[in-house]
Amino acid sequence: MNVQTLADVDLPRAQVGSNPQHLVLGLFTDHWSATGEPLPSAALVALLSDFGITPVSARAAIGRLARRGVLEADKRGRRTYYRMTPGTARVLEQTQRRMMEFGAPDRPWDGLWTTVVFSVPDEQRDLRHVIRQRLRFLGYAAVFDGVWMSPRADHEQTAELLESVGVRNATVLRSTLTHAQGDGDPLTSWDLDAIGAAYTGFISRYGDLASRTAAGQVGSAEALTARIEVKEEWLRMVSTDPELPANLLPGDWPGHRARAVFVQIYDTLGPLAEVRVRQIIAEQDPDLAGQANHRTTAHATSPRGAGTTD
């Protein structure tokens, strides 16, 4: 079977500020993943306008995603509809699952480290960047050149990644750490002070929103934009933190409080954001509007419909 991972899908690069292409994929993932129906281009443009994206920029972003093979178009008369390609949907489902499970306080650790050892020939040096980027997202850090370690990474997904990008020489190990010193200690591979500071910044930035969310002071339009913004920021946390077990972390680690803020916002605002999505889609295609949905951190792969309770 041809296995496809993030490395095979030409997703747009992350950037500071609102990225229209990322917003499109966020809308599909959070509110349109339970249906195989495509969305009208006009509805996507209208949804992006809630984020301050102009119609010209919105159409350009949608067009770029289609040319990348991330979205596929469906012409219906004079109107164009879009859906995620199967490969894109699969990759984003994997990413969604990792984001929602990340940092959960009840996640056990079996004491085993996953180690990846690989070699890429000089003529494939561009491939090294792809591998390193994907390994970091899975929670790895380089201990030595070509040797990466993680306490949490899924070893099966790791093997799948290496196979899918065409790495011919690689080994994936699951083992206990019996001795480490100097640069060979994986704990020195991550800047925990910087990661902790990023979590503290996340709490400071979104703490007020979490409080207003709990008090029911957020409307549906703000719920849609704030929820996707917070999720994008949480993705940055996931991409930099190896999710070390509690016994390997400094005391009073702010990551736990940051996750509580994320969960409060993402889960509570889900139904309100769904209402806004339905309102906008109904203006373009009333028959499709009822298929909008939302997810929760507890149901990462099972979108929730309007009116459901968590």
N, C-alpha and C positions, 0 to 999 in steps of 0.2 A: 504494500500500500504506500502511496506517496504521502508521506507525513508532512504537514505544513505547520510552521510556527511563526512567531513574530518576525523572524529573520527573513521569511519568504514573502511577507506582505509589505508593500511599499507604503507604509504609513508615514504621515507627515512628521517632521521632527518637532520635538517640544520647543517652545519658545516662551519668553517672558511676555505676559499680557494675554489677551484673548486671541486665540488662534481659531479662525472660522472653521478650518478643516477639523480640528480637534472637537469643536463644539458640535459639528454635524455628527461625528461618530459618537459623541457623548449622548446626544439626543436619541440616536438609534439604539444605543446600548441600554440606556436607562428607561426609555419609554416606548420602544417599538420592537423589542426583541422577541416577543411572544407570538408574532404574526409573520407570515411569509409575504404579506401584501406590501407592495412598494408604496412610498409616500410621494404625493405630488411635489414637484419642484417648487411650486408657489408656496406650499405649506412650509417647506424647509426654509425658504427665504423669509417668510413671515416669522417663523420661530427664531431665526437668527436676529431678526430686528429687535427682539426683546433684549438681546445682549449688546445692542448698539452697533450691530454690523449692518452696513448699508446694503441695499439690494444688489448693487453692482459687485461689491466684495463677496456677498453671499453666493451669487451665481458663479463667480470666478472660483470660489472654494469648492463648490459642488462639481464644477467642470474639471478641476484638477484631480479631485478624488476619483472621478470617472475615468480620466485618462490614466491614472495610476493603477486602475484595475481594482480599486478599493470599493467603489460603488458600481453598479450596473444599471443602465438606463432601460426603461420600458416605455415605448411610445404608444400613446392611446389617443388617436386622432391628432389634434393639435397640441395636446398636453404631454409633458414628459414626467414620468414617475421614476423614483430611484429606490433601490434596496441595496443592502450590503451584499457583497459576493459571499458565497459559502466559506471561502478561506478566511476572509476578513471577520465574518461573524464568529467563526471558531476561535480565532486568535483573541478577539476581544472578550469572548466568554472566558477563556483561560485567564486573561488579565483581570477581568471583573472578579473572578473567584479568588484570585490571590489578594486583590485589594480588600475585599470584604472580610477575608479570614485574617488578614495581617494584623498582628498586635493583639489578638484576642487573648484575654488573661487566662483562659482555661486550656490553651494549647499545650499539650505535654511535649517534653523533649526526651528522646530515648538515649541521650548521651553520645550519639554517633555523629561524626562529621562526614560530610560528603566532600570528596576530593576529586577534582578533574585535572588530569594531566593530558595535554594535547600538544601536537606539533603541526605547524602549518608552514609549507615551503615558502621561500621568499617571493616566488612568482604569484602567490596568493595572499600577499600582505594585506590587501584590502579586506580580505575575509577575517583577518584578525580583529579589526575594529568591530565588525558585526558580532563576532563571538563574544568579545569582551563586553560590549554593550548589553547583550542579552544575558550573559552570566551575572552581571551586576544587578540586573533587574530581578533575577532569581535569588539574589542574596549572597552571591559569591564575592570574594576579594582575592586579588593576586597575592600569593605568598612569595612565590618566585616566578620568573618568566615561564609561562606555560603551565604553572601549577596554581590552581585556584581552590579555595576551601569555603565551605558554608555549613553552619549548624542546622539549617532548616530546609535547604533546597530539596526539591523533589528529584530524586535520582533518576526516575523514569523519564520525567520531563527533560532533564538534563541530557540524557542519552538521546532522546528524540530530537532535541535541538542540534546536537553535534552531528547526527545522521542527516538531518534535513538540510544543513548548510554544506554538507559534503566534506566534513573533516575525516580524513582517512586514517589518521594515527591518533588515537585517544584512549584513555582509560578512566573509568569512573569507579571510585572506591567508597565504601561505607565502613568506617572504622572508628575506634576510640582513639583519643589523643593521649599518648603515654608520655611524651616528652616534647617540649618546645622551648626554644630560647632565641633571643635576638630576633632577627628578621624572620626566623622560622616559626615564630609564635603567631598564629592567625589573629589573635586579639589585637596585635599591633597594626594590623592591616586596615583597620577602620578608625577614623577620627571620632571617637565617641563624644568628645567635647563639642565638636561641630554639629554632630547629629542631635545631641541633647539641646543645643542652642536653637536648632531648627525647630524642634518640637516646642520649645518654650515660645518661639516666635509664632508658631501655628496657634497655640493656645491664646496668646495675647491678641492675635489678629481676629480670631473667630469666637472668642469667649462670649462677647456681647451678643453675637448672632445666636449662639446656642441658648443664651438666657432668654432672648426675645422669642426664640422658637418654642421653648418650654412654656412660655407665658401666652402663647397663641397670638403673638403680635406681628406675624409675618403673613402677608397676603400671597395669593397664588402667583402673581407675576414675579415678585421677589423670590418666592420659593423656588421657581424654576431656575433662575439665573444664579442664585446663591448656592443652590445644591450642587449644580454642575461645577461651579467655581471651587467649592470646597473639595469636591471629588478630585479635580485636577491637582489641587495642592496636596491632597493625600497621596496621589500617585507619585508625586515627587518624593514624599517621605518613604514610600515603599521602594523606590528606586535607589535610595541611598542607605537605608538601614538594613543590616543583615538579620534583624530580629533575634538577637542573642537571647538565650535562656536567662531567666531572672537571676540565677546564681552567678552569672558572668557579667552582670550589669552593675553600675554604681547604684548606691542607695537612692531612693526617691527618684527613680528614672521617670522623666516627664513624658515618655512615650505612652505610658498607660493613660495619663490624663488627656493627652492629645487624642488618643483613640476615642475616649469617652465623648469628647467634644465633637469629633467627626460623626460618631454613631448618633448622637443626639440630633444633629442637623440633618444628616442624610436620611435617617429613618422617619423622623417626624415630618419633614417637609415633603416626603414622597407623595402622599395623596394630594396635597395642595399643588405640587408641580404637575401632577397628572391632570388635574382639573384645567390648568392653564394650557397644557398641550392639547387637550381635547377641544378647548375653546378655539384655538388657532386652527387646528386641522378642520374643524367643522365649518369654518368660513370658506374652505376650499373644496372639501369633500365630506359632507355630513355623514355619509354611509361608513366612512373609514374611521371617523372620530372615536367611536366606541371601542376600537381595538387598542387604543393607547393604554399603557399600564405603567407600573412603577416597581422597583425592586426595594429590598431592604438588606441590611447587612446579614440578617439571619436567613434570608432566602436569596443568596447571591445568584443562583441559576434558575430561580423560579419567579418571574415577574409577577407582581401583584396587580390585580385589576382594581378599578375604582370601587370604593365601598368595602373593600376587604379590610380586615383588621389583623394586626400582627400579634 
